[in-house]
Every structure is written in C-alpha cells, then in structure tokens.
Amino acid sequence: MVDSRPLSIAAYRRLWLASLVTSVGGPFSLIAVPTLLFTLTGSSAYIGLSAVVAFVTLVVSALWGGAFADVVDRRRMLLATNAGLALTYALFWLHGVLGIGSITLLMVLVGIQGLSFGANMTTMGAAIPRIVSIELLPAANSLGSLVRQTGTIVGPLLAGVLIPLVGLNALFLFDTLALSMVLWAVYRLPSIRPTSPVVLRPTVGQLLDGFRYLFAQRVLVAVLAVDLSAMAFGMPIALFPELAERTFDGPRGGGFALGALYAAYPVGVFAMGLLSGTFTRASRHGALMASAAMAWGLAVVGFGLSPRLWLACAFLVVGGGVNLMLSTFRNAITQSHTDDALRGRIQGSLTVVLVGGPLLANVLHGTAGAALGTTWAICGGGVLVVAAVMVILVAVPDLWSTPHNPRPRAAAVLVQSRGLERPTTPCVSEIASGRSRERRRCTCAPHWRTLEPASTGTTSL
C-alpha cells in the first residue's frame, strides 16, 4: 500500500536509502547533547540554553540558506551542509574522547549544528522538486515522513540499548558515520543549478523578495496558516507529563503512561505512511490538507476528553495519521506552487514555521494548562484548530480547490533559458515508472539535466 513510485528514480532512491540510516541515527544526538550537558553541569538550565541557541541558529540559517539555495548549485549546498553536520558530530565525539568538558565549546557546536541543519532542511525541500516530477511530490514527501517517523521510534530505543554498551560519546561517532552515506548519495546527484540568471550571492533585498512573493501568493499563505494553526493550537505535548501522572495514574517522574503518550503519535504517522498509496494519487491537495487539519483538531478534542489511557492513545494514533496527510500535501503544495527560482526562500519560511510551531504550542498549552486545567486546554486547542481552518477557507476559498499540478512558471523559464523545444512526450520519471519503454527527450524542470549535450559533462539522473 506504500506509494513507492519515486523510488523508481535512481537519484531519489539513493537519497531515500541514505536518509533511512540517518533517520535512525539522527535521534542519537538529540539524546546525547542534553544528557551530556546535564552530566557536566547538573542543571537543566543549560539544556534550555542549548535549545535557544539551536533555535536561533536554525531560523537564521533556514532563511539565509534558502536564499543561497536559490543562487547556487543545490547539490553543492547539500554537500556543504551535510559535511558541516558530519564535522560537528565528529567534534562532539572528539570533545568527549579528549575529556575537554567545556560548556562554551559545546554551545558553539550546538550553534554550528543548528546552522548546518537549518540550511540542509531548506535546501533539501527545494531540491526534491528538481529530482522528482510534480505529480510524484506527494508520494516522495510521504516516503520522507515515513522514514523520519521510523527514526523517531527506532532511534531512541536503539540509543537506549547502545549507551550501556558503548557509552554516550559513541553515539556522536555513529551519527558521523551515518552522514557519510548521505554525502555519498548527494555526491551521486547531478548538478542542480539555478534556473534563473545567476547572482553571485544573496542579499537582504533578495531575502525580502522571497517574503514579498510568499505574501502575494494567497494559497501559500493559507497553507502556512493552516499548518501553524494545527501545530500551535493542537499539539499538547507539553501537557503529557501532567496527564500521565494525574489523569492516567502514572508514577511520579514518568512511567508506562508517559511513554505510551509519546509513542502513540509517531505510531500513527508510521502506520499512515504504510498506507500512502491510498491518498498520494489524489488531485485535490488543498482540500485534503484542510480536511486533515480539521480531523486533527477533532482528534485532539477526543484526546482531551479521554478518561482512559488506551482511548487517549487511540486518538493520538489517529491524529498522527491525519497529520502525515497534512504534512504530505503541505509540502507538495508549497513545492509545486512556487517558482523554482524562489523555492529555497519559500522553503526557508516553511522551515521556520515547522520549527517554531511546536515551541509556540508548548508555550500556549503549558500556560493554558496551568490556568484552565489540561482538559479545557487540550479540548480548547482542538476546537481552535477546526475554527481557524474554517476561517482560513472562508478567507482563501482557492485553497479548497488547489490542484496538484499548477504548472509553475519556472518550467517555462527553464525551457526558454535552455533553448529547448516544449515537451511533447512523456517525461523521464514517467518512463522510469513503466509508462513508456522508449527513452525520449523531456524539458520538464525536474529532469533538465538529462537533456544537456554530452559535451557539457553532465550526469543523468
């Protein structure tokens, strides 16, 4: 039932297989860094400080990384950012091996990690539409979410097994080795150069151009607003410890109830990822995204009213499933409705929303939970999600009828800049998926590299 069509494209398949390894190893550093800071200082305040450093650097790098991704070869950008992450984890490992114990150095490394990760997220989001065709974007995004959620489930469990055996510091070395696979996959990609006239470096004006473009596209603004509303109003993770102890009678400090609450949501995402073939071929992306957001709000209300742990977990599983649909179509819409020359900057804005939304949710739910109680805070948040989505649909009715293929202008610009004829035959991705046995020339944006003359030394996807 998994929609595996994008895996027929060799470049995407290599990236996906490499990300399968890093998704499992990725949570290692998320566990190791806070644990290391607490071990060295005995204070959770430094963990909070590291979170602030990571957030600020990630936001800055997401915005500026997106601007760079629009004017440089995205393949080289991915090589640089993944190499930065690998070097950072290697330095974390070396810090432990040498027994330095410097909090200042650890904070610097956390900042470098945030810079590399933010730019990497943004560039990857801008590069995927150049690797797969527009009609395959929902399937590609769903496969990516499936891999990430697999990592959130398997990664912490594997870390719990490895730490007693090899020690905390070895987790950083495993992350470094895992990223070497990503570097190999990115190295094998063809060049993903800008489709617009090349600018030597991004400027503040170009960054602002991205925001102006975003706010001029009502559908894109609506997509971000729906996503932010769903996360900020509907993500009650901050209240899980209180619910586990006081509502579901778990032990003080955590226990099975707390673990079940944290595990239920990613289980739902993973399960829906296995059923991606049931929805990724749909054409009404906007309607499906808005419906998934409202379903998430209703699942949150059910979660808040649940008197039993099993029922609460069931609603979280459902919520995780519909949230996978929401994120799948959110990414597909933002990628397909944006000119390629601006995709990096738009993906940068989306990355800020993705990072800032859960943090805002923790603030809102923590405050509302303390003032109103957990039931009112959670149920109120779910109702606000549904209400906010309905208001957005009234304000931007075009979102409901948003198609899967808006024919972005970037493809037309690319055809003109390359002096190629308009396509009259199936594109390479269609041929790879078995719709045609004969390789034909194609000028669609994702596959322009396969069409350049042999004298340029380019590599086929």
N, C-alpha and C positions, 0 to 999 in steps of 0.2 A: 504493500500500500504506500510505501515511500515513493515520492516522485523523484526518481534518480536521473532524469533526462540530462541535467547539467553535467553529470559525471561522464557523459559521452565526449565531452570536450576535454582534451588532454590537459590543457593548462589549468582549468578549474579543478580537474580531478587531482592533480598533484598538490594544489593548494589545499584542497579539502582533506586529503590524507595527511598532509603535514599538520594541519590545524587539529586533526583528531588527536595527535600526540601532544601538542601544546595545550589543548583544552584540558587534558588530564593533569599535565604538569603545571599549568597556569595557577591553579589554586594553591600550589605549594608556597609560592612567595607571599600570597595573601595571608597565609597562616604563619609563615616563618618570620616575616618582618615584625608584626605586632608581638609575637611571642618573644622574639629576640629583644625588642625594646623593653618589654616588661621584665624580662630576666635581668637585663643590665641595670634597670633603674628602679624596679619595684613599684612603679607608678603608672597608672593608666593614662595620666595626663599626657605623657609623651606619645602614646598611641593616638590620642586625639590630635596632637600637634602634627604628627606624621600624616594623618588624614587630611588636615588643612593644607599641608604642603603638597600632597599628591593632587588634591582637587584643584588648587590654584594653577599648578604647573600643567595639569591635564587640560584645563579650559584654555589657557593661553596657547598651548601647543596645538590643540584641536582647531582653533580659529586660524592661527598663522600657518599651521601645517596644511590646512585646507587651501589657503591662498597659494602656498608653494606648490601643492599638488596640481594646481591649475596652470602653472607656468613651467614646470619641469617634467621630465620623464617619470611617470608614476612608478615604473619598475625600479628605477634608481632610488626613488623616495622610499619605497618599501624595503629595499636592501639596506638603506641607511638606518631606518627606524628599527628594523628587526636586529640589525647589528648593534644598535645602541642598547636595546633591551638585553641582548646576549652579553654584552660587555658589562652592563650594570649588574646582572646576576653573577657574573664571574667575579666582579669586585666585591659583592656581598659575600661570596664564598671565601675569597682571599682575606677579607676583613676578619672572618671567623678563624681561618687557618692560622693567621698571624697573631690572633688574640689581641687585636688593637683595642676593641671596646670603646670606640669613640662615638658618642651620640651625635656630635656635629657631623661627622663623616657619614653616618647612617642617614641623617636627614638630607644631606647633599645627594646621596644615592637615591633616596626616595624621590627627590625632585627630578633627577635625571630620568628615573623610571617613568614618572608622570609625563615628562616631556616626550619621551620616546613612544609611550603607549598612546597618548592623545593623538599625535601625528600619525601613528600607524593605523589607528581605528578610522580616522578620517580618510586617509589615502586608500585604504582597502575598500571602503564604501564607495569611493569614486572610481576605483579601478574595476570592480566587478562588472559594471555595465559595459565595459570595453572588452571583457573576456567572454561573457555570455550574451545572447540576444535578449531583447526586451521581453519577449514572451516567456523566457525562462527565468526571469528575475524572481518571481515568487518562489519557484522551486529551489533556486540557488540560495535565497535568503532562508528558506525553511530548513534546508540541509545545514546551513551555517548555524542556525539556532539549535538544531538537534545536536550538533557536535558540542556547542558551548554548554548546553544543559547536561550532556553526558559528563563533561568535565566537572561541573558543579556537584554532581552526585558521586562520581568515582574518585575525583581528585582528593577531597578531604578524607575519604575512607582510606585511600592508599597512603596519604601522608600520615594518618594515624598509625598505620602498620609500619611505615618506614622509619619514623622518628625514633622509636625504641631500638631499632636495629642498626641504623647508620648515623643517627644523630640529626639534629635540626639543621646544621650547617650544610649537610649534603644535599638538602632539598634545592638550594640555590644552584648547585652544580648540575643537578638533574634538569632544572629549567634551562640552563645554558645549553646543555646537550640537545634538549628538545627543540630549541630555537634553531639549531643548526639544520634541522630538517626543513624548517620554514625557509631559511636562507637558500637552501638548495632548490626548493620549489619556486621561489621568486626569481632566482638566478636563471632558471629554465624558461621564464616568461619572455615573450618578445618585448621589444620596446613599446611603451605606452606613452607616446609623446603628445603634447598639447595639440588640439585640433584647430586652435585659433592662432593668430600671429604670436610668435614667441616674445615674451617680455623677460628681461634679464633677471629681475627679482620682483617679488610682490611689494606693493606699497600700501600705506594706510588707505589711500583712495581706492585701490582695488578691493581691499577688505570691505570697505563701505559699499562698493558696488555690489558685492555679494549680498549684503543686507538689503540694499535697495531692490535688487532683483527678487529676493525672497518675499519681501513685503508687498511687492507688486503682483505676486502670484497668489491669489486668494486660496486656491486649493492647497498649496504648500503650507500656507499659514494655518489653514484649518487642520491639516494633518498634524502639524506640530502641536496645535492647541488641544486636539483630541488626545494625543499621546501624553502630553504633560498633565492634562486633567486626570487621565486614567491612573497615572503613576502617583501624582501628588495627593489626590483625594482618596485613591483606592488601595494604596499599598500599606497595610497596617503592621509591617514587620516590627516596628518599634514597640508594639504592644505584646509581642509574642511571649516575652518572659513573664509579664504580669498575668496574661491569660493562662499560661501553663501552670503557674503556681496557684492562682486564686480562683480561676474558673474551672480548671480541669484537675485540680488537687494534685499537682505535681510537687516533687520535693523542692525545697528552697535551694536556689542556685542552679537549677536545671535538672533534667531527667528525661525519661522517655517522652513525656508530653511535649517538652520543648523541642526535642529532636524531631518528633513527628510533624510538628507545625512547620519547622524549617524545611523538612524534606518533601512535604506534600506538594508545594507549588512546583518545584523543578520536576517532580514525577509527572505532573500533569502536562508540563511543557514537553517532556520527553515522549510521553505517550501520544500526544497530538502530532509530534514530529514524525512518528512512525506511520501516521495516517495522512501525511501531507498530500498524497495523491488524490484525496477526496476533495481538496479545495484549491490547490495551486493552479489548476487549469481554468478557474472561473474568470470571467471578464469584468465584473463589477467590483473592482478593487476598493473603491471608496465606500460603497455600501457595505461590503464585507468588513472593512476596518471599523466603520462606525458601529455596526451591529455587534462586532466582537467587543468593542469598548463598553457598550451598554450591557452586554451579557456579563462582562467582568464586574461592572457595578452591581448587578443583581446577585452575582456570586458572593461579592463582599458583604452585601446585606445578609444573605443566608449564613455566611460565616459568623457575622457578628451576633446573630440570633441563636446560634447552635449551642444547645446545653450539654452536648456530649462531644468528646474528643473525636470519635470516628466520623461524626457528621461534619464537624468543623474541617477536618482533613479532607473529606469528600468535596466540600465546597472549594477548598483551596486547589484540589486537583483539577476540578472543572475550571476554576479561574486561571490556572496555569495553562490549560489547553486553549482557552479562548484568547489568552494573551499572546500565545505563539502566533495565532492567526492575525492578531492586531499588529504585532511587530513585523510579520512577513509582508503584509500589504502596506504598512507604513514605509518600509524600506523600498518596496517595489515602486510605490508612487513617487517618493522623493527622488529616486534614481532615474525613473523613466520620464518624469515631467520636468527635468532640469537639463538645460543645455550642457553639453559636456565641458564647455569652456568654464562653467561655473560650478560643476559638480563638487569639486573639492571644498569650496567655500560653503555650499549648502550642507554638505556632509559634516563640516565643522560645526555649523549651528545645530544640526541634529545631535551630534555627539555631546554638545553642552547640555541639551535637553535630557539626553539619556543619562548623563552623569548627575546633573542637578536635580532631576525629578525625584529619585529615591531619597536624596538628602532632604529635600523640601518635605517629602512625605513623612520622614522621621520627625521633623520639627512639628508639623501640623498634628500628627497623630499623638506624639508624645505630649504636646500641650493640651490638646482636646481630651485625651485620655485622663490626664490628671485633673482637668476641670470638670468633665462631664461623666467620666466613667468609660470603661472600654466598650460596652455595648453601644452607647449613644455615639461615641467617637467613630467606631467602625461602621455602624449602620448609616450614620450621617454622611460619612465619606462615600459609601456606595451610592447613596441617593444623589449626592452631588456629582458623581461621575455621570450617572444617567442624565441628570438635568443639564450638565454642562455640554454633553454631546448633542442633546436635542437642541439647545440654544445655538450651538455651532452649525448644526444642519440647517436651522432656520436662517441664520446669517449668511451661510455659504451653501446654498442648495446644490451647487455644482459638485460638491464633494460626493453626494449620494450617487450621482451618475458618472463618476470618474471612470473612464475606460482603462484597460490595461496597456494600451499602446497609443499614446498621444502624438506619435511621430514628432519627436523633438527636433528643433531646428539644427542641432549640432550635426546630424547626419547630412543635411543639405549643405551646410557649410563645408563639411569634410569632402563631399563629392566635388564641390566647386574648387576647393583648395588643391585637390589631388588631380583635377582634370580628368576624372573618370566618368564613364557613362553611368546613368542611373540603372539600378539592378532590374533585370527582367527575369531572373532565375532564382531558385532557392538559395538562401544564404548558407554559409559553411556549417552553422550549427544545425540547420535542418538536414543537411546531407549527413552530418555525423550521427544524427538520431535515426537515420534509416529511411528518410523520406525520398531520397534520391541516391542512386548508386554512382552517379557521374559527378565528378568534382567540377564545379562551374565558378566563374568569376562572380564576385559579390562586392558591393560597395557599401554594405551596411556598417555603421560605426563600430560595432564590436569586433569586426574582422578585417579592418582595412589593412592590417599588417600582412595578411596573406596575399595581398594583391600587388605589392610593390615589385618593381623589376628586380631580377636576380642580382643585378649589378650593385644594388644598394646594400647587399649583405644582410638583409633582414631575415628573420626566422619565422616560420609558420607556426601558428598556434597548435 
